[in-house]
Amino acid sequence: MKNRNPKGNGNGEGSTMDGPKPMTMKKKKNMNRLGGSGTGLSLQAFANAKSTSNHYNPALIKKKKEFYKNAKYVNKYKKSLKQQNQGKNSLPSAQRTIEDENEDINGSRANNMNNKKKKNGSQSLRQVYEKQWEEKEKARMEREAAMQVKKEQREKAEAQRKVERKEMFKKTRHGQPVMKYRIQHLLQSIQGSSSASS
């Protein structure tokens, strides 16, 4: 093992480790770090000591939100333009503009072939879309029917509970509970539990 204290001779006297550094040494280092001794803090040291690194800037956050909002509007606008262009391509030949009619014969034949392909494609897409819409509509109607049945059952059970509650709280002239309804209720619950167990 190497000798930790080079000043000592080889008999181990110099190999003792120093304890914690005295407070004065730490104080000097801190003072130097903060801008020297006796002169106070320099402006640069003060700014560095006070600065935080959380990077919270409301102006930048607002700018980002506005940017994303504008991007969303631009995308919506592009989508609507695309849909309008698809709608124009699927119009019948009687509704085409005069510019389309003035095209040269060769170009118009090629365009007619492309338009027919587009029409067939858009018709098949429309059929697929209508089929999906019908399926969604059918599923929605089924959900609504199931919800209606549940609602009716709930209302029926609630009305039954109200009637039973009203009967259970009936009292005689002297303020005593009417036992007839309570005994009927107990009998029904016993019969129900015995039929469920067997």
C-alpha positions as a printed Julia matrix, in Angstrom:
198×3 Matrix{Float64}:
    0.0     0.0     0.0
    1.25    3.44   -0.84
    2.23    5.89    1.78
   -0.45    8.56    2.15
    1.81   11.18    3.6
    5.0    11.46    1.55
    6.72   13.54    4.27
    6.84   10.7     6.77
    9.57    8.14    6.94
    8.94    4.51    6.12
    7.96    3.39    9.65
    4.26    4.39    9.35
    4.34    7.62   11.31
    3.27    9.71    8.33
    0.52    7.35    7.11
   -2.17    8.65    9.46
   -5.18   10.09    7.67
   -6.31   13.58    8.35
   -9.79   14.05    9.9
  -12.38   16.43    8.56
  -11.04   19.69    7.21
  -11.2    22.55    9.63
  -14.09   24.98    9.27
  -11.87   27.79    8.15
  -10.82   25.89    5.03
  -14.46   25.22    4.05
  -15.3    28.85    4.65
  -12.47   30.01    2.4
  -13.58   27.7    -0.41
  -17.16   28.93   -0.17
  -16.04   32.54   -0.21
  -13.89   31.92   -3.29
  -16.76   30.12   -5.01
  -19.09   33.05   -4.32
  -16.79   35.69   -5.69
  -13.74   36.11   -3.53
  -13.02   37.2     0.02
  -13.88   40.54    1.54
  -15.39   42.06   -1.6
  -18.88   40.55   -1.24
  -20.63   38.75   -4.04
  -19.92   39.64   -7.6
  -22.91   40.3    -9.81
  -22.24   37.15  -11.83
  -21.98   34.96   -8.72
  -25.21   36.45   -7.34
  -27.08   35.8   -10.59
  -25.81   32.23  -10.76
  -26.71   31.56   -7.14
  -30.23   32.94   -7.53
  -31.09   31.41  -10.91
  -33.34   28.36  -11.0
  -33.51   25.67  -13.62
  -37.24   24.95  -13.74
  -37.6    26.6   -17.17
  -41.17   27.75  -16.49
  -42.01   30.5   -18.95
  -45.71   31.33  -19.4
  -45.05   33.3   -22.58
  -43.42   30.29  -24.27
  -46.23   28.01  -23.12
  -48.81   30.4   -24.56
  -46.89   30.59  -27.83
  -46.77   26.78  -28.11
  -50.5    26.48  -27.42
  -51.26   29.06  -30.09
  -48.99   27.29  -32.57
  -50.71   23.93  -32.04
  -54.13   25.56  -32.25
  -53.23   27.18  -35.56
  -51.82   23.89  -36.85
  -55.09   22.18  -35.96
  -57.08   24.8   -37.88
  -54.78   24.47  -40.9
  -55.25   20.68  -40.91
  -59.02   21.07  -40.71
  -58.94   23.54  -43.6
  -56.84   21.18  -45.72
  -59.22   18.31  -44.98
  -62.24   20.37  -46.0
  -60.51   21.39  -49.24
  -59.72   17.76  -49.96
  -63.34   16.75  -49.35
  -64.57   19.53  -51.63
  -62.2    18.38  -54.36
  -63.46   14.81  -54.0
  -67.02   16.1   -54.22
  -66.21   17.96  -57.46
  -64.68   14.84  -59.0
  -67.77   12.78  -58.28
  -70.21   15.26  -59.92
  -72.1    14.06  -63.02
  -70.84   15.19  -66.44
  -73.7    17.7   -66.85
  -72.42   19.75  -63.92
  -68.81   20.03  -65.04
  -67.41   23.48  -65.63
  -66.85   25.09  -69.03
  -63.08   24.78  -68.64
  -63.34   21.0   -68.53
  -65.36   21.05  -71.77
  -62.77   23.21  -73.56
  -59.94   20.72  -73.02
  -58.44   19.08  -76.08
  -59.89   15.76  -77.18
  -56.92   13.57  -76.25
  -56.57   15.1   -72.82
  -60.28   14.83  -72.14
  -60.3    11.1   -73.02
  -57.47   10.45  -70.6
  -59.24   12.55  -67.95
  -62.5    10.7   -68.58
  -60.76    7.38  -67.98
  -59.21    8.74  -64.77
  -62.54   10.21  -63.69
  -64.32    6.88  -64.25
  -61.71    5.14  -62.13
  -62.08    7.8   -59.45
  -65.87    7.54  -59.6
  -65.73    3.77  -59.22
  -63.31    4.14  -56.34
  -65.36    6.85  -54.67
  -68.57    4.85  -55.17
  -67.02    1.81  -53.56
  -65.72    4.0   -50.75
  -69.16    5.52  -50.37
  -70.71    2.04  -50.22
  -68.22    0.96  -47.58
  -68.91    4.16  -45.64
  -72.68    3.68  -45.85
  -72.36    0.06  -44.72
  -70.24    1.1   -41.74
  -72.7     3.87  -40.92
  -75.62    1.42  -41.05
  -73.77   -0.99  -38.74
  -73.01    1.81  -36.29
  -76.62    2.99  -36.44
  -77.87   -0.55  -35.84
  -75.54   -0.98  -32.85
  -76.66    2.38  -31.48
  -80.33    1.41  -31.79
  -79.64   -1.88  -29.99
  -77.85   -0.03  -27.19
  -80.73    2.42  -26.89
  -83.27   -0.43  -26.77
  -81.27   -2.19  -24.03
  -80.98    1.06  -22.09
  -84.74    1.63  -22.44
  -85.5    -1.87  -21.11
  -83.15   -1.33  -18.15
  -84.74    2.04  -17.45
  -88.24    0.54  -17.47
  -87.15   -2.26  -15.13
  -85.54    0.25  -12.8
  -88.67    2.42  -12.73
  -90.87   -0.61  -12.12
  -88.69   -1.79   -9.21
  -88.61    1.71   -7.78
  -92.43    1.98   -7.9
  -92.71   -1.44   -6.18
  -90.28   -0.33   -3.45
  -92.28    2.86   -2.92
  -95.51    0.89   -2.47
  -93.87   -1.57   -0.05
  -92.27    1.26    1.89
  -95.59    3.07    2.17
  -97.24   -0.1     3.48
  -94.4    -0.8     5.92
  -94.7     2.68    7.46
  -98.48    2.56    7.95
  -99.54    3.07   11.54
 -102.71    2.57   13.55
 -104.67    5.36   15.21
 -102.57    4.97   18.32
  -99.25    5.23   16.44
  -98.42    1.53   16.48
  -97.11   -0.05   13.23
  -99.58   -2.16   11.23
  -98.19   -5.68   11.55
 -100.15   -7.16    8.62
  -97.78   -5.75    5.97
  -94.64   -6.49    7.96
  -95.65  -10.13    8.42
  -96.48  -10.43    4.7
  -93.06   -9.02    3.86
  -91.32  -11.49    6.17
  -93.32  -14.37    4.7
  -92.42  -13.36    1.13
  -88.72  -13.05    1.96
  -88.73  -16.48    3.66
  -90.5   -18.06    0.68
  -88.07  -16.39   -1.71
  -85.01  -17.6     0.19
  -86.39  -21.16    0.47
  -87.17  -21.32   -3.26
  -83.7   -19.96   -4.1
  -81.95  -22.53   -1.9
  -83.79  -25.55   -3.34
